[in-house]
Amino acid sequence: HIVTPQQDASRVWNTLAGHAIGIIAAVFSLWIFDALAAPAAMSIDHITWNRMAASVLAISLTVLGQGLCKANHPPAAATTLLLSLGGFHSDIKTISVICIGVIISTTVSEVFQKFMAYKK
């Protein structure tokens, strides 16, 4: 397992903006394809056309948005897919929990990196 905290994709901007872009892309795509209330692919053992279309659009918008904002963060694509496929609910409570988790993990990572750099 390789850890690469010095890569651009690991920067605070990339992490926070990358996930924000992914969340917005997923919710927007679900709304466009009227899939916000569609059954989750994981719960019905198949994917509905509107969830599939929303997922394709969401990933495309995530990659495009991250590129335009210079915020490439590949793990954010997982957040996008979990929302667009229905693995996570697309309600404000769930999205808030995702955002808080991303902020906490990014903060802990940054503090740990600074500590390790200081220790050297």
C-alpha positions as CSV (number, residue, x, y, z in Angstrom):
1,H,0.0,0.0,0.0
2,I,1.5,3.3,-1.1
3,V,0.8,6.5,0.7
4,T,1.3,9.7,-1.3
5,P,0.5,12.7,0.8
6,Q,2.7,15.1,-1.2
7,Q,0.9,14.6,-4.5
8,D,-1.4,17.4,-5.7
9,A,-4.4,15.2,-5.4
10,S,-3.8,15.1,-1.6
11,R,-3.7,18.9,-1.1
12,V,-6.4,20.4,1.1
13,W,-7.9,22.3,-1.9
14,N,-8.1,19.2,-4.0
15,T,-9.7,17.1,-1.3
16,L,-12.3,19.6,-0.1
17,A,-13.2,21.1,-3.6
18,G,-13.0,17.6,-5.2
19,H,-15.6,16.2,-2.9
20,A,-17.8,19.3,-3.0
21,I,-17.8,19.1,-6.8
22,G,-18.6,15.4,-6.7
23,I,-21.5,16.0,-4.3
24,I,-23.0,18.8,-6.3
25,A,-22.6,16.9,-9.6
26,A,-24.4,13.8,-8.1
27,V,-27.3,15.7,-6.6
28,F,-27.7,17.8,-9.8
29,S,-27.6,14.7,-12.0
30,L,-30.1,12.9,-9.8
31,W,-32.4,15.9,-10.1
32,I,-32.0,16.2,-13.9
33,F,-33.0,12.6,-14.4
34,D,-35.7,12.6,-11.7
35,A,-33.8,10.0,-9.7
36,L,-33.7,11.6,-6.3
37,A,-36.3,9.2,-5.0
38,A,-35.5,6.3,-7.3
39,P,-34.7,3.0,-5.6
40,A,-31.0,2.5,-4.8
41,A,-29.3,0.1,-7.2
42,M,-27.9,-1.8,-4.2
43,S,-31.4,-2.5,-2.7
44,I,-33.2,-3.8,-5.8
45,D,-30.3,-5.8,-7.3
46,H,-30.3,-3.8,-10.6
47,I,-29.8,-0.3,-11.7
48,T,-32.7,1.8,-13.1
49,W,-32.2,3.8,-16.3
50,N,-32.5,7.1,-14.5
51,R,-29.9,6.2,-11.8
52,M,-27.6,4.9,-14.6
53,A,-27.9,8.1,-16.6
54,A,-27.5,10.2,-13.5
55,S,-24.3,8.3,-12.6
56,V,-22.8,8.8,-16.0
57,L,-23.6,12.5,-16.0
58,A,-22.4,12.9,-12.4
59,I,-19.0,11.3,-13.0
60,S,-18.6,13.3,-16.2
61,L,-19.4,16.6,-14.4
62,T,-17.1,15.6,-11.5
63,V,-14.2,15.0,-13.7
64,L,-14.9,18.1,-15.8
65,G,-15.5,20.3,-12.7
66,Q,-12.3,19.0,-10.9
67,G,-10.3,19.7,-14.0
68,L,-11.6,23.2,-14.5
69,C,-11.1,24.0,-10.8
70,K,-7.7,22.3,-10.6
71,A,-9.0,20.2,-7.8
72,N,-8.4,16.6,-9.1
73,H,-9.1,14.2,-6.3
74,P,-9.9,10.7,-7.6
75,P,-11.5,9.4,-4.3
76,A,-14.2,12.0,-4.7
77,A,-15.5,9.9,-7.7
78,A,-16.5,7.3,-5.1
79,T,-18.5,9.8,-3.3
80,T,-20.2,10.8,-6.5
81,L,-21.1,7.2,-7.4
82,L,-22.3,6.4,-3.9
83,L,-24.7,9.3,-4.1
84,S,-25.8,8.8,-7.7
85,L,-26.3,5.0,-7.4
86,G,-28.1,5.4,-4.1
87,G,-25.6,3.8,-1.8
88,F,-25.9,7.1,0.2
89,H,-29.1,9.0,0.5
90,S,-29.1,12.3,-1.2
91,D,-30.7,14.2,1.6
92,I,-29.2,17.1,3.5
93,K,-28.5,15.1,6.6
94,T,-26.4,12.5,4.7
95,I,-24.6,15.1,2.6
96,S,-23.8,17.1,5.8
97,V,-22.3,13.9,7.4
98,I,-20.2,13.3,4.3
99,C,-19.0,16.9,4.3
100,I,-18.1,16.8,8.0
101,G,-16.3,13.5,7.5
102,V,-14.2,14.9,4.6
103,I,-13.4,18.0,6.7
104,I,-12.3,16.0,9.7
105,S,-10.2,13.5,7.8
106,T,-8.6,16.3,5.8
107,T,-7.8,18.2,9.0
108,V,-6.4,15.2,10.8
109,S,-4.3,14.4,7.7
110,E,-2.9,17.9,7.5
111,V,-2.1,18.0,11.2
112,F,-0.3,14.7,11.0
113,Q,1.7,15.7,7.9
114,K,2.8,18.9,9.6
115,F,3.7,17.0,12.7
116,M,5.8,14.4,10.7
117,A,7.5,17.2,8.8
118,Y,8.3,19.0,12.0
119,K,9.6,15.8,13.6
120,K,12.1,15.3,10.8
